[in-house]
């Protein structure tokens, strides 16, 4: 193979490599029922340091993606807080992930709705991308082994929580 | 006397005026920043976005402008909030640097290839596959032609 042909092949391979890299790094992702939930660490919305879903291994966790500018998120917040008050403890917690939102707005939202469950911040939407969310709000129930057992793309209401989430939880009377 | 006073007065005016000019130059404007940053949820320039998230982002920028922050400081603050993808132009570091380097390298390679091609063409005295000059008939053909023409000579 001549030098000129080698250069041409290398140039084509470089372009193909760039395209493949772009597809791999930006490509679609997401979790389905039974898949392990992503556990990459995220900054805490309130206070300092980072937190991760991995900290809750051994517990059921309802991961709730939300944003302060999202109207349905405002509607579901009281139901989530009520659910946390009733079931929250060593065996279960709601974990809020404030996605593509301003820190100040997120903190004000937590204060306004009196949310007592832990909150992480996903400013660049990387966690939302890893979970494969299509918007906010979205909810994922993760079992003690870290696998997704139930998900809802949209706001949860009291009825969803009572009829579809509560039966999974330890000590549920329903 | 008037000249003596004029010079220090001018110098003082320049000293006082300089910070004001610098501040005016650095003052950020919402419309200029909107052209350089994205609405992360919509995936478009903030200038074109009207979603609730975009409205909050614009309010955040307005607040920082009111606080006297420069354009660079505001963009840095947006990166802290939304990550580097909030910038409409990719950063000039890491893999994103290839967005700037690859087109320049490709242009240079193309220019070098073109220059080499032109040099080779000029050295060869013209295009390689140009039609060869028409040669005259061979001796045999010339004799045969003369004989044929003599046959028709009236």
Interface residues (C-beta under 8 A of the other chain):
Chain A: X11 X18 X21 X67 X68 X69 X70 X71 X100 X101 X102 X103 X105 X123 X124 X125 X126
Chain B: X40 X41 X51 X52 X53 X55 X56 X57 X60 X80 X81 X82 X83 X84 X85 X86 X95 X98 X102 X109
